[in-house]
Amino acid sequence: MMNWVMLVTLLALVVFFGVTMNVGRARVKSGIQPPAMTGDPAFERAVRVQQNTLEQIVVFLPALWIFATVVSPMYGAIVGAVWVAGRVLYAWGYYQAAEKRAPGFAVSFLASVVLLLGSLIGVVMQLVKG
């Protein structure tokens, strides 16, 4: 079952790689030269998608692996896949307009909360058992 967790981990990294590549594409399209980070709303949205995904993946990956180890690899992979789908939905919506980012953010954030709380409960239960 851990193979599914590995696959979800790789998919999350592919999503992160994709949103990072989109920053480069948006920079070229807008003509904004490094190190500038502002000037074109489409470029700024691409940067925010990449930065927010980076901020979220830092919580997601350890929580996913701890959850899979102490609770369930199957449920970890399922909730992890929901996180990945939420990140794709977030990016797709945010690229269109900032107002369209909320559903994807909510899905991925809630998946992270489930993984984080499940991990915490699972670790505490193991500590209590000894």
C-alpha positions in Angstrom: 0.0 0.0 0.0 2.9 2.4 0.5 3.4 2.4 -3.2 0.2 4.4 -3.5 1.6 6.9 -1.0 4.8 7.1 -3.0 2.7 7.7 -6.2 0.7 10.5 -4.5 4.0 12.0 -3.3 5.4 12.0 -6.8 2.1 13.5 -8.2 2.4 16.3 -5.6 5.9 17.0 -6.7 4.9 17.0 -10.4 2.1 19.5 -9.6 4.7 21.7 -7.8 7.1 21.3 -10.7 4.3 22.3 -13.1 3.3 25.4 -11.2 6.9 26.4 -11.0 7.3 26.0 -14.8 4.2 28.2 -15.2 6.0 31.0 -13.3 8.7 30.9 -16.0 6.2 30.9 -18.8 4.3 33.8 -17.3 7.5 35.8 -16.8 8.5 35.3 -20.5 4.9 36.1 -21.7 4.7 39.3 -19.6 8.2 40.4 -20.3 9.0 41.0 -16.7 12.7 40.7 -16.2 14.3 39.1 -13.0 14.4 40.1 -10.2 11.1 42.0 -10.7 8.1 40.1 -9.2 5.3 42.6 -10.1 3.8 44.3 -13.0 1.5 41.9 -14.7 -1.5 40.4 -12.9 -1.3 37.1 -14.7 2.4 36.8 -13.7 1.7 37.8 -10.2 -1.1 35.1 -9.9 1.3 32.5 -11.3 3.9 33.4 -8.6 1.2 33.3 -5.9 0.1 29.8 -7.1 3.7 28.6 -6.9 4.5 30.2 -3.6 1.2 29.0 -1.9 1.8 25.5 -3.2 5.3 25.6 -1.7 3.9 26.8 1.6 1.3 24.1 1.7 3.6 21.2 0.5 5.8 21.7 3.5 3.0 20.6 5.8 1.4 18.1 3.4 4.4 15.8 2.7 5.4 15.1 6.3 1.8 14.8 7.4 1.1 12.4 4.5 3.9 10.1 5.4 3.3 10.1 9.1 -0.4 9.5 8.6 0.4 6.6 6.2 2.8 5.1 8.7 0.7 5.4 11.9 -2.9 5.4 10.6 -3.3 3.9 7.2 -1.4 3.9 3.9 -4.6 3.4 2.0 -6.4 6.3 3.6 -3.3 8.4 3.5 -3.0 7.9 -0.2 -6.7 8.7 -0.7 -6.6 11.9 1.3 -3.2 12.8 -0.4 -4.8 12.4 -3.8 -7.6 14.7 -2.7 -4.8 17.3 -1.7 -3.2 16.9 -5.2 -6.6 17.4 -6.9 -7.3 20.4 -4.7 -3.9 22.0 -5.6 -4.7 21.5 -9.3 -8.1 23.0 -8.9 -6.6 25.9 -6.9 -4.0 26.6 -9.6 -6.5 26.4 -12.4 -8.9 28.8 -10.7 -6.2 31.2 -9.6 -4.7 31.4 -13.1 -8.1 32.6 -14.3 -8.8 35.1 -11.5 -7.9 35.5 -7.9 -11.5 35.1 -6.8 -11.6 31.6 -8.3 -8.9 30.1 -6.0 -11.0 29.4 -3.0 -12.6 26.0 -3.8 -9.2 24.4 -4.6 -7.6 26.0 -1.6 -10.4 24.7 0.7 -10.1 21.2 -0.7 -6.3 21.0 -0.3 -6.3 22.8 3.1 -8.9 20.4 4.5 -7.0 17.4 3.2 -3.9 18.8 5.0 -5.9 19.2 8.2 -7.1 15.6 8.0 -3.6 14.3 7.5 -2.1 16.5 10.2 -4.7 15.8 12.9 -4.8 12.1 12.0 -1.0 11.9 12.2 -1.0 13.7 15.6 -3.7 11.4 17.0 -2.0 8.3 15.6 1.4 9.2 17.1 -0.1 10.1 20.5 -2.0 6.8 20.5 1.2 4.9 19.8 3.0 6.8 22.5 0.2 6.0 25.0 0.3 2.3 24.1 4.0 2.3 24.7 
